[in-house]
Amino acid sequence: MAFELPQSKGPVRDLAVEAGHTLGFALQSIGSLFVTIARLRLSLSETVNQTVFIGRVSTGPSLLLMIPVGVFIAVSVGELAGRIGAGGYSGAVVAFIIVGQASALVCALMMAGVAGSAICTDLGSRKIREEIDAMEVMGVNVLERLVAPRIAAAIIVALVLCSLITVTGVGACYLYHIYVQHLPAGSFMATFSQYGRTSDFVMALIKSALFALLATIVACFKGLHARGGPSGVADAVNEAVVIAFALVFVFNTILSQLYSMIVPAVGAY
């Protein structure tokens, strides 16, 4: 398959054409991933290398971002709860915000902004050096060789990263609750266990995997269709990050609404 987009014919038409090509590329990439796994043709070495790389560049920034986010949530919740005399219910709010929303979103932002930009830069550089064209001439399936391992690696890292982010965020709120607000640990854990459900954490993992899939597909698409030399690669990276962010927030809203319809909130019976 040739990784080339048609010449520009106007902003509206270009947007429609690129959206259609992106959707087609996404379907082909997901299909290629399942086919390579079913036929045992997935490059394990490339998948492991990409998993290590994505995990190395994403883990540190994610945890460093989640700590202040967790503290900010604890401060805001603690102040509001203290004013209305419900300081003991801070664990319930933390369970809803951290586990239900913040952990998946922070993971998605890191996957799109850090890992996605690195993937787009790598593939874009190969594209402008004509390495992608050379692989196609030699009959190598680019989707199976380059895209599928990156998608698999991103999903694996996202699942692990979401778990680490959740533990970090809840831990930061817990420590603030005890050592800054000087409130009993038992009340935090009681409300957290009451309102924090396993289904919320499972949904956060599903969101993280889906967001990683979206960010990686967009990054791969932009990288493989980069043109115009180094400046074109830079433009492709910027576009990939912005588009991935937009898709993450749209799909997060949709998934959150579907989840609230399927799984009733605690006490809503």
Protein Blocks (a to p, Z undefined) as FASTA:
>chain_A
ZZdddddebjklmmmmmmmmmmmmmmmmmmmmmmmmmnopacfklmmmmmmmmmmmmmmm
mmmmmmmmmmmmmmmmmmmmmmnopammmmmmmmmmmmmmmmmmmmmmmmmmmmmmmmmm
mmmmmmmnommmmmmmnopafklmmmmmmmmmmmmmmmmmmmmmmmmmmmmmmmmmmmmn
opafklmmmmmmmmmcfklmmmmmmmmmmmmmmmmmmmmmmmmmgghijmlmmmmmmmmm
mmmmmmmmmmmmmmmmmmmmmmccehiZZ
